[in-house]
């Protein structure tokens, strides 16, 4: 186990150094500062998505689900589209980035909080009821966004389109600081619940029988997931399949169900995926696409593979 984690750490460090110093030329100060911001954003985003997806799959006992199923990505796109539809593209582009970030994160967290409150309002409510409601609301948000996108000016739609795909090319330094504080703070709070994850992976009934205060723990873990996904999405944009791809590869590579090494492994593999993808975007595809397109393409293919694999096992 330690050897595998050390291999992942070595690959991560090698990719980071390669990303920072490849074709650096004579502009060390400017290039390192620019690439350093991208790298920091990738580490924050990858860590948040990897950990949140691992926790979410543990709670739901399903390895083909991601937190995006509860509609946070769709809500994020609805917020961006609504601002452009009502106030115009100039409002979105000229809005203070910190204010825009806080509004997006705040609305996503409030939505998730209301959804969780509705779920835990009655004792014995099944976690899959949350997923069902999330899918319905996510579909609603996506439909409303699509409707508004059809009505807005094509030039303004280009502004909305930029929000559809995660990008690390123009990350605001102030947002990085706010995101780092939020993610690290939530991560430290989440440490107290790691001890429950191994038991939660056994299922609700087994966890309750073993003394886990199920509803209280799951509710707090879901809030942690919502904050991590909301912050990472508002920072760079939605990357739907990153968590699915990373967590399942982590399970297969480490071959364990102990969550302490899985959490570290998922963070390292997330960083490897994002840094490696960004290197391909910059040095192979010459910025003709974004890293989220590559991740979603590979993740979508892997998702189909997992569905076929599960279907055979049934």
C-alpha positions in Angstrom: 0.0 0.0 0.0 2.7 2.5 1.0 4.7 1.5 -2.1 1.7 2.2 -4.4 1.1 5.6 -2.7 4.8 6.5 -3.1 4.6 5.6 -6.8 1.6 7.9 -7.2 3.4 10.7 -5.2 6.5 10.3 -7.5 4.4 10.5 -10.6 2.6 13.6 -9.3 5.9 15.4 -8.4 7.4 14.5 -11.8 4.4 15.8 -13.7 4.3 19.0 -11.6 8.0 19.7 -12.2 7.6 18.9 -15.9 4.6 21.2 -16.1 6.4 24.1 -14.4 9.7 23.9 -16.3 8.9 22.6 -19.8 9.8 25.2 -22.5 10.3 27.9 -19.9 12.7 30.0 -21.9 14.2 33.1 -20.4 11.0 34.4 -18.7 11.3 32.5 -15.5 9.5 34.9 -13.2 6.4 35.4 -15.4 6.1 31.8 -16.6 6.5 30.3 -13.1 4.0 32.7 -11.6 1.4 32.0 -14.4 1.9 28.2 -14.3 2.0 28.2 -10.5 -1.5 29.7 -10.4 -2.7 27.0 -12.8 -1.0 24.3 -10.8 -2.4 25.5 -7.5 -5.9 25.6 -9.0 -5.5 22.1 -10.3 -4.3 20.8 -6.9 -7.2 22.4 -5.1 -9.9 21.4 -7.6 -8.5 17.8 -8.1 -8.3 17.3 -4.3 -11.8 18.6 -3.6 -13.4 16.6 -6.4 -11.5 13.4 -5.6 -12.3 13.5 -1.9 -15.9 14.6 -2.3 -16.7 11.9 -4.9 -15.1 9.2 -2.7 -17.2 10.3 0.3 -20.4 10.5 -1.9 -19.8 7.0 -3.3 -19.2 5.6 0.2 -22.5 7.1 1.4 -24.5 5.8 -1.5 -22.7 2.5 -1.8 -22.5 3.0 -5.5 -19.3 3.4 -7.6 -21.0 4.9 -10.7 -22.4 7.9 -9.0 -20.9 11.4 -8.5 -22.0 14.4 -6.5 -23.1 16.1 -9.8 -26.1 13.8 -9.8 -27.8 16.0 -7.2 -27.8 18.9 -9.6 -25.1 21.2 -8.5 -23.4 21.5 -11.9 -26.8 22.2 -13.5 -27.5 24.9 -10.9 -24.1 26.5 -11.6 -24.9 26.7 -15.3 -28.4 28.0 -14.5 -26.9 30.8 -12.4 -24.5 31.9 -15.2 -27.2 31.7 -17.9 -29.8 33.6 -15.7 -27.4 36.5 -15.1 -26.7 36.8 -18.9 -30.3 36.4 -19.8 -31.6 39.0 -17.4 -28.8 41.5 -17.1 -26.7 40.9 -20.2 -23.3 39.5 -20.9 -21.5 42.6 -19.8 -22.8 42.2 -16.2 -21.3 38.7 -16.0 -17.9 39.8 -17.4 -17.7 43.0 -15.4 -19.1 41.7 -12.2 -16.6 41.6 -9.3 -15.0 38.1 -9.5 -15.2 37.6 -5.7 -18.9 38.6 -5.6 -19.6 36.3 -8.5 -17.8 33.5 -6.8 -19.5 34.0 -3.5 -23.0 34.2 -5.1 -22.4 31.0 -7.1 -21.0 29.0 -4.1 -23.7 30.4 -1.8 -26.6 29.5 -4.0 -25.2 26.0 -4.6 -24.7 25.4 -0.9 -28.1 26.8 0.0 -29.7 24.5 -2.6 -27.9 21.5 -1.3 -28.8 22.4 2.3 -32.5 22.6 1.5 -32.3 19.3 -0.4 -30.7 17.6 2.6 -33.1 19.2 5.0 -36.0 17.8 2.9 -34.3 14.4 2.9 -33.7 14.1 6.6 -37.0 15.7 7.6 -38.5 12.3 8.3 -36.8 9.3 9.9 -36.0 6.4 7.7 -35.9 8.4 4.4 -33.8 6.5 1.9 -30.6 8.1 0.6 -31.7 7.2 -3.0 -34.7 9.5 -2.5 -32.2 12.3 -2.4 -30.6 11.2 -5.6 -34.0 10.9 -7.3 -35.0 14.5 -6.2 -31.5 15.7 -7.3 -31.8 14.2 -10.7 -35.3 15.7 -11.3 -34.1 19.2 -10.1 -30.9 18.9 -12.1 -32.9 18.1 -15.2 -35.2 21.0 -14.5 -32.2 23.4 -14.1 -30.7 22.1 -17.3 -33.9 22.5 -19.2 -34.4 26.1 -18.0 -30.8 27.0 -18.9 -31.2 25.5 -22.4 -34.4 27.5 -22.9 -32.7 30.8 -21.9 -29.7 30.0 -24.0 -32.0 29.7 -27.1 -33.4 33.1 -26.4 -30.2 35.1 -25.7 -28.1 36.8 -28.4 -25.6 34.5 -30.0 -22.7 36.8 -28.9 -23.9 36.6 -25.3 -24.2 32.9 -25.6 -20.4 32.7 -26.1 -20.0 34.2 -22.7 -22.2 31.5 -21.2 -20.4 28.8 -23.2 -17.2 29.8 -21.5 -18.7 28.8 -18.2 -19.7 25.3 -19.5 -16.2 24.0 -19.5 -13.6 24.0 -16.8 -10.5 26.1 -17.6 -7.3 26.7 -15.7 -6.0 29.3 -18.1 -7.3 32.5 -16.4 -7.6 31.7 -12.7 -8.1 34.7 -10.4 -5.5 34.8 -7.6 -8.0 36.2 -5.1 -10.4 33.3 -5.8 -7.5 30.9 -5.3 -7.0 32.3 -1.8 -10.7 32.1 -0.9 -11.0 28.6 -2.4 -7.9 27.4 -0.5 -9.3 28.7 2.8 -12.7 27.1 2.2 -11.4 23.7 1.0 -8.7 23.4 3.7 -11.2 24.5 6.4 -13.8 22.0 5.2 -11.0 19.3 4.9 -10.0 19.8 8.5 -13.6 19.6 9.6 -14.0 16.4 7.6 -11.1 14.7 9.4 -13.3 13.9 12.4 -15.6 11.8 10.2 -13.0 9.7 8.4 -13.3 7.0 11.1 -16.9 6.4 10.0 -16.3 6.0 6.3 -15.1 2.4 6.5 -18.2 1.4 8.4 -20.5 3.4 6.2 -19.2 1.5 3.2 -20.9 -1.6 4.7 -24.3 -0.1 4.3 -26.8 1.8 6.4 -28.1 -1.1 8.5 -24.7 -2.4 9.3 -23.4 1.1 10.2 -26.4 1.6 12.6 -25.9 -1.8 14.2 -22.2 -1.0 14.7 -23.1 2.2 16.6 -22.7 4.9 13.9 -25.2 7.8 14.4 -26.1 7.4 10.7 -28.4 10.4 9.9 -26.2 12.9 11.8 -22.9 11.7 10.2 -24.3 11.3 6.6 -25.9 14.8 6.8 -22.6 16.4 7.7 -20.7 14.4 5.1 -23.2 15.5 2.5 -22.7 19.1 3.5 -18.9 18.6 3.2 -19.4 17.1 -0.3 -21.7 20.0 -1.3 -19.2 22.7 -0.2 -16.2 21.0 -1.8 -18.0 20.5 -5.2 -19.5 24.1 -5.0 -16.2 25.7 -4.4 -14.3 23.7 -7.1 -17.1 24.3 -9.7 -17.3 28.0 -9.0 -13.5 28.3 -9.2 -12.9 26.7 -12.6 -16.2 25.3 -13.9 -17.8 21.9 -14.0 -15.8 18.7 -14.6 -18.5 16.1 -14.5 -16.6 12.8 -14.9 -13.4 13.6 -13.1 -14.5 12.2 -9.7 -16.0 9.1 -11.3 -12.8 8.4 -13.3 -10.4 9.1 -10.4 -12.1 7.3 -7.6 -12.7 4.1 -9.5 -9.0 4.1 -10.7 -8.0 4.6 -7.1 -10.0 1.6 -6.0 -8.5 -0.6 -8.7 -4.9 0.6 -8.2 -4.8 0.5 -4.4 -7.0 -2.6 -4.1 -8.3 -1.6 -0.6 -11.5 -0.3 1.0 -9.7 1.5 3.8 -10.5 5.2 3.3 -7.4 6.8 4.7 -5.2 5.6 1.8 -8.1 5.9 -0.6 -8.4 9.6 0.2 -4.7 10.3 -0.3 -4.7 8.1 -3.5 -7.7 9.9 -5.0 -6.1 13.3 -4.4 -2.9 12.2 -6.1 -4.6 10.6 -9.1 -6.8 13.7 -9.5 -3.8 15.9 -9.7 -2.1 13.5 -12.1 -5.2 13.6 -14.3 -5.5 17.3 -14.3 -1.8 18.2 -14.7 -1.4 15.5 -17.4 -4.5 16.7 -19.2 -3.4 20.3 -19.1 0.0 19.3 -20.5 -1.8 17.6 -23.4 -4.0 20.7 -24.0 -1.0 23.1 -24.0 1.7 21.1 -25.8 -0.1 18.6 -28.0 -3.4 20.2 -28.8 -2.1 23.8 -28.7 -5.0 25.1 -26.6 -7.6 24.0 -29.2 -9.7 22.6 -26.4 -9.9 22.5 -22.6 -8.8 19.9 -20.1 -12.4 19.3 -19.0 -13.3 18.1 -22.5 -10.5 15.5 -22.4 -11.5 14.4 -18.8 -15.2 14.2 -19.7 -14.5 12.2 -22.8 -12.3 9.7 -21.0 -14.7 9.7 -18.0 -17.7 9.2 -20.2 -16.1 6.2 -21.9 -15.1 4.8 -18.5 -18.6 5.3 -17.2 -20.0 3.2 -20.1 -17.4 0.5 -19.3 -18.5 0.5 -15.6 -22.1 0.2 -16.6 -21.4 -2.7 -18.9 -19.2 -4.3 -16.2 -22.0 -4.0 -13.6 -24.5 -5.3 -16.0 -22.5 -8.5 -16.6 -22.1 -9.0 -12.8 -25.9 -8.9 -12.4 
